[in-house]
Amino acid sequence: MPSPQVAETRVVHGHKRAFVRAGEGPPLLLLHGIGNNCQTWSKVIDRLAETHTVIAPDLLGHGNSDKPRGDYSLAAYANGMRDLLSVLDIEHATVVGHSLGGGIALQFAYQFPERCQRLALVGSGGLGPELSAGLRAATLPGAEVVVTALAQVSGPLRTGLQAVEKVGRVTGWRRVGDLAQAVDALLALKDIEARRAFLRTLRGVVDARGQAVTALDRLYLADSVPMLVVWGARDPIVPSQHAESVRSLVPSARVEVFEEAGHWPHLDEPERFCDVLLDFIASTEPAAHDLDSWRRLLAQNWDGVPRPVGQ
């Protein structure tokens, strides 16, 4: 019997944080992407919970969590995850982040290396400027009007896509799944607070030229944390070439490219995703943060020039 998924909330700094908890064992923190919520992990939670305590939050501004007028930077999200784990009496975790959640996972590992045992990035943000034109356009002046209009028509569009999705599953056309997930994200923006939180989050990391925030200049620090990178070769939002950037800069990282998957490989191929993630966890030792080693890494790379670990 799979461990039941329990929807819970905690109030942290005066704001409600919603999350799903399941299973028992070493903690596994799952961070979703922009416009999504914890349900993006619905196909993998049960299996992961067979051996782990799974915590899948709705990020602030998303899902059933509060959507205040506030700070939606990567640093603020990382702080929020640290504080949620603290409230739940979890000191260390393997952190898995998809898309925006990958950028938050990278920031979490950078800010709180002593609390990050492993890092798994899935179609992650923060690894290069390239990004889909649609998300870049949403950062432009006047985008609020367009997002509002799209959110209002997304309901009928999603109904039509449900039929197309069935055909897509039969024919193997995976791109329709990416489109359906994007429409679901728009459906979540029907209230003004959600739209404002979405745009504040997006504009904090993206501009008209693409992703403006990068972790490439700090990836050398990842040598102290076991890292897994999973990408869909057919990702239409964040190109899979970013996985190769990680491979070149962090040779110790394990890189898995799902040839038939899009931006949501954990939804396109959930069993394979679980196989890869669980094998990665079983075959690596959790990081033990050492301040002297951290200091030496910083000193060796003081100029901030991205280079492979060890050079």
Secondary structure in CASP SS format (residue, H / E / C, confidence):
PFRMAT SS
TARGET T0000
AUTHOR 0000-0000-0000
METHOD secondary structure of the structure
MODEL  1
M C 1.00
P C 1.00
S C 1.00
P C 1.00
Q C 1.00
V E 1.00
A E 1.00
E E 1.00
T E 1.00
R E 1.00
V E 1.00
V E 1.00
H C 1.00
G C 1.00
H E 1.00
K E 1.00
R E 1.00
A E 1.00
F E 1.00
V E 1.00
R E 1.00
A E 1.00
G C 1.00
E C 1.00
G C 1.00
P C 1.00
P E 1.00
L E 1.00
L E 1.00
L E 1.00
L E 1.00
H C 1.00
G C 1.00
I C 1.00
G C 1.00
N C 1.00
N C 1.00
C H 1.00
Q H 1.00
T H 1.00
W H 1.00
S C 1.00
K C 1.00
V C 1.00
I H 1.00
D H 1.00
R H 1.00
L H 1.00
A C 1.00
E C 1.00
T C 1.00
H C 1.00
T E 1.00
V E 1.00
I E 1.00
A E 1.00
P E 1.00
D C 1.00
L C 1.00
L C 1.00
G C 1.00
H C 1.00
G C 1.00
N C 1.00
S C 1.00
D C 1.00
K C 1.00
P C 1.00
R C 1.00
G C 1.00
D C 1.00
Y C 1.00
S C 1.00
L H 1.00
A H 1.00
A H 1.00
Y H 1.00
A H 1.00
N H 1.00
G H 1.00
M H 1.00
R H 1.00
D H 1.00
L H 1.00
L H 1.00
S H 1.00
V H 1.00
L C 1.00
D C 1.00
I C 1.00
E C 1.00
H C 1.00
A E 1.00
T E 1.00
V E 1.00
V E 1.00
G E 1.00
H E 1.00
S C 1.00
L H 1.00
G H 1.00
G H 1.00
G H 1.00
I H 1.00
A H 1.00
L H 1.00
Q H 1.00
F H 1.00
A H 1.00
Y H 1.00
Q H 1.00
F C 1.00
P H 1.00
E H 1.00
R H 1.00
C E 1.00
Q E 1.00
R E 1.00
L E 1.00
A E 1.00
L E 1.00
V E 1.00
G C 1.00
S C 1.00
G C 1.00
G C 1.00
L C 1.00
G C 1.00
P C 1.00
E C 1.00
L C 1.00
S C 1.00
A H 1.00
G H 1.00
L H 1.00
R H 1.00
A H 1.00
A C 1.00
T C 1.00
L C 1.00
P C 1.00
G C 1.00
A H 1.00
E H 1.00
V H 1.00
V H 1.00
V H 1.00
T H 1.00
A H 1.00
L H 1.00
A H 1.00
Q H 1.00
V H 1.00
S H 1.00
G H 1.00
P H 1.00
L H 1.00
R H 1.00
T H 1.00
G H 1.00
L H 1.00
Q H 1.00
A H 1.00
V H 1.00
E H 1.00
K H 1.00
V H 1.00
G H 1.00
R H 1.00
V H 1.00
T H 1.00
G C 1.00
W C 1.00
R C 1.00
R H 1.00
V H 1.00
G H 1.00
D H 1.00
L H 1.00
A H 1.00
Q H 1.00
A H 1.00
V H 1.00
D H 1.00
A H 1.00
L H 1.00
L H 1.00
A C 1.00
L C 1.00
K C 1.00
D C 1.00
I H 1.00
E H 1.00
A H 1.00
R H 1.00
R H 1.00
A H 1.00
F H 1.00
L H 1.00
R H 1.00
T H 1.00
L H 1.00
R H 1.00
G H 1.00
V H 1.00
V E 1.00
D E 1.00
A C 1.00
R C 1.00
G E 1.00
Q E 1.00
A C 1.00
V C 1.00
T C 1.00
A C 1.00
L H 1.00
D H 1.00
R H 1.00
L H 1.00
Y H 1.00
L H 1.00
A H 1.00
D H 1.00
S H 1.00
V C 1.00
P C 1.00
M E 1.00
L E 1.00
V E 1.00
V E 1.00
W E 1.00
G E 1.00
A C 1.00
R C 1.00
D C 1.00
P C 1.00
I C 1.00
V C 1.00
P C 1.00
S C 1.00
Q H 1.00
H H 1.00
A H 1.00
E H 1.00
S H 1.00
V H 1.00
R H 1.00
S H 1.00
L H 1.00
V C 1.00
P C 1.00
S C 1.00
A C 1.00
R E 1.00
V E 1.00
E E 1.00
V E 1.00
F E 1.00
E C 1.00
E C 1.00
A C 1.00
G C 1.00
H C 1.00
W C 1.00
P H 1.00
H H 1.00
L H 1.00
D H 1.00
E C 1.00
P H 1.00
E H 1.00
R H 1.00
F H 1.00
C H 1.00
D H 1.00
V H 1.00
L H 1.00
L H 1.00
D H 1.00
F H 1.00
I H 1.00
A H 1.00
S C 1.00
T C 1.00
E C 1.00
P C 1.00
A C 1.00
A C 1.00
H C 1.00
D C 1.00
L H 1.00
D H 1.00
S H 1.00
W H 1.00
R H 1.00
R H 1.00
L H 1.00
L H 1.00
A H 1.00
Q H 1.00
N C 1.00
W C 1.00
D C 1.00
G C 1.00
V C 1.00
P C 1.00
R C 1.00
P C 1.00
V C 1.00
G C 1.00
Q C 1.00
END
